[in-house]
Amino acid sequence: FWFLTSLTRWFADEEIKSLKKPTQHFVWERLNDRHVKDHEALETALRAAPANVGDRKWRRHLWRQLRQEKRQERRNKKDSSIVTTNTTIEGKQSRKSLTDTFQRTVVVVELARKDKGDVNLQHLEDVVTFLLTEHRRKSFGVELEVIILMESPGGGVSDYGLAAAQMQRLTAEEGIVTTVCVDKVGASGGYMIASQANKILAAPFAAVGSIGVIREGLNFNKALEKYGIVPLVLTAGEAKAPLSTYGEVTKRGVEIAERQLAKTHEAFRELVVRGRPVLADVIDEVADGNIFLGQEAKDLKLVDSIMTSEEYILDRVQAGDRVLKLHRMPQFLKNRRFPNIHPLDFLKENGQQWLMQQDIPKLVSRVLQTTSFFKFAKYFIEKNGMS
């Protein structure tokens, strides 16, 4: 009884707290270890006895081979190492070697479109702030490289302009090197973001560029007038909504809209040149809205190297860097009290939807205080059609 009472008070206390508890927003995957299990499976397959060789005979063969390899290793160590009798110095050297296992830290962030991936433009600001905070705490060491995996054909000017500003924050920070990898498409707003990095890598057939601005829409003014419907559009200010869905299309309105597009395009060009000064001499050639494939983009200095993201990440791993990929914490895991098992894992989909809408502390409190737990369970099952 005391346990149930304490648990009820605990949930009640959680309800009335005015200060929200900190939640974990990100999880990490160390790419250095992503093929460890595959390597173990390969080793098992390589050690398996051939079909025409007995297991016992094959094990003896492997044992002899392993013994020869160990002998060779001992000979190599004896030839290359200096024996030190001072155990204190040996201890310090071993601790230093463990500390210096990785040369530096590389963080990989996959920046996907809004409908794909777990990190998109909406989350980039939070990711950048977190990385800058930890870098200034020296959590990653002295030097940090941030690799952005870019896949974007562009979008709204405001959204991508804000994302480019976040990339500028990273690039401007001392001790941080930014690299953007484009495997498929990094065009228009996508290239706006990429241009603010220290280095851009593109796959051979990646689509890069499209430094231009577009505005499109439908106008139903004449179609409505044909059926006797008179559209009414009222504005204050000559340049307010020069082109609208139902208003009349005028020559003056088209001129104002084209002037606005030209201003935005010029700001786009200037931003790209500030991020990549090497484009200053060719900006008129590359900023006409055209799209370029990998090698042509490299020849025009839009990108620095032709390389896929997987190839570059493998190079970082083999160079001795600690390579960590950042993922956003799934929403349903953020407030999990029991990290290994979540209550929703045991419910059907309709039960999950109902439970997600409830105030869990209140719900548990009522269950613990009720005189009949089985009546509540029966009600829950009937309400959600579970059997």
C-alpha positions, 0 to 999 in steps of 0.5 A, spaced: 500 500 500 505 504 501 508 503 494 502 505 491 501 511 495 508 513 494 507 512 486 501 516 486 504 522 490 510 522 485 505 523 479 501 528 482 508 532 484 509 531 477 503 535 475 504 541 479 511 543 477 511 549 474 518 548 471 518 543 465 524 538 466 529 538 461 528 533 455 533 529 451 533 532 444 538 528 440 541 521 440 548 519 437 550 513 432 558 512 432 559 511 425 566 508 426 562 502 429 556 501 424 559 495 421 562 491 427 556 486 427 557 485 419 565 484 420 563 479 426 558 475 421 564 475 416 569 472 420 564 467 422 563 465 415 570 465 413 572 461 419 567 456 417 569 449 415 569 447 407 564 442 405 569 437 403 573 438 410 571 435 417 570 440 422 576 437 427 581 438 421 579 445 419 579 447 427 587 444 427 588 448 421 585 455 424 589 454 430 596 453 427 594 459 422 593 463 428 599 461 432 603 463 426 600 470 426 601 471 433 608 469 433 609 474 427 606 479 431 611 478 437 617 478 432 614 485 429 613 488 436 620 486 439 623 489 433 619 496 433 618 497 441 623 500 446 622 496 453 621 501 458 622 499 466 619 505 469 612 503 470 609 510 471 611 512 465 608 506 461 602 508 465 602 515 463 603 513 456 598 507 456 593 513 458 595 518 453 594 512 447 587 511 450 585 519 450 588 519 443 585 513 440 581 518 435 585 524 432 579 529 432 571 529 432 566 529 426 559 530 427 554 528 421 548 531 420 543 529 415 539 535 413 533 532 409 527 535 406 521 537 411 517 530 409 523 526 410 528 524 415 529 526 422 533 533 422 530 538 417 530 546 416 525 546 422 530 543 427 537 546 424 537 552 428 536 547 435 542 543 432 547 548 431 545 551 437 547 545 441 553 543 437 556 551 438 554 550 446 558 543 446 564 546 442 565 552 446 565 547 452 570 543 449 566 537 449 569 535 442 576 537 443 579 543 440 577 541 433 570 539 430 568 538 423 561 538 421 558 534 415 552 536 412 548 531 408 544 535 403 538 533 399 534 539 397 531 542 391 530 548 394 523 552 397 521 558 400 526 564 401 525 565 408 526 558 410 532 557 406 535 564 408 534 562 415 537 555 414 543 559 411 544 563 417 544 557 421 550 555 417 554 561 417 553 561 425 557 554 424 562 556 419 564 563 423 565 559 429 573 558 431 575 551 431 569 548 427 570 546 419 563 545 415 563 540 409 556 539 405 556 533 401 551 533 395 549 526 393 543 527 389 540 534 389 543 541 392 539 546 388 536 553 389 535 554 396 539 547 398 545 551 394 544 557 398 545 553 404 551 549 402 555 556 399 556 558 406 560 552 408 567 551 408 567 546 403 562 543 398 563 535 395 558 533 390 557 526 387 558 525 379 551 526 377 549 531 383 544 537 381 547 543 383 546 550 382 539 553 380 541 560 383 535 563 381 528 565 384 521 563 381 514 566 383 508 562 380 501 562 381 494 561 378 489 567 376 482 566 376 480 573 374 477 572 367 474 566 368 470 568 374 468 574 370 466 570 364 460 567 369 458 574 372 462 573 378 466 580 380 472 579 384 473 584 389 481 585 391 482 591 396 489 593 398 493 599 401 499 601 398 501 600 390 506 594 391 501 590 396 500 584 393 501 586 385 499 579 383 493 575 386 489 569 385 482 573 384 485 580 382 486 583 375 493 582 372 495 589 370 502 591 367 504 595 373 503 589 377 507 585 373 513 590 373 512 590 381 513 583 382 518 582 377 522 588 381 521 584 387 524 578 384 530 581 381 531 584 388 531 577 391 535 574 386 541 580 387 541 578 395 541 571 393 547 572 388 551 576 394 550 571 399 553 566 395 559 570 393 560 572 400 560 564 402 564 562 396 569 568 394 572 564 388 565 565 385 566 572 384 569 572 377 563 567 374 557 569 378 554 572 372 555 565 369 553 561 374 547 565 377 542 565 371 538 559 374 541 553 371 543 547 374 550 543 373 552 536 374 558 534 378 564 535 374 561 541 370 560 544 377 567 543 379 569 546 373 565 552 375 568 552 382 561 551 385 563 545 388 570 543 391 571 536 389 567 530 386 566 525 392 560 521 395 558 522 402 559 515 404 566 515 401 568 522 405 565 519 411 569 513 410 576 517 409 574 520 416 573 514 419 580 511 416 584 517 418 582 516 425 577 521 427 571 519 431 565 520 427 558 521 430 552 521 426 546 526 430 539 524 430 533 527 433 530 523 439 523 520 437 517 524 440 514 519 443 521 517 447 522 524 450 518 523 456 519 516 457 520 514 464 522 507 463 527 507 458 527 500 455 520 499 455 514 504 453 507 502 455 505 504 448 509 498 445 503 493 448 497 497 445 494 496 438 494 502 434 487 505 436 489 504 443 496 508 442 492 514 439 487 514 445 492 513 450 497 519 447 491 524 448 490 522 455 494 526 461 498 520 463 500 522 470 492 523 472 490 517 468 495 513 472 493 516 479 486 515 477 487 507 476 491 507 482 486 510 487 480 506 483 476 500 487 476 496 481 482 496 477 479 490 472 473 495 471 477 500 469 481 495 464 474 492 461 472 500 460 479 501 456 478 495 452 471 496 450 472 503 448 478 502 444 475 495 441 481 491 443 480 484 444 
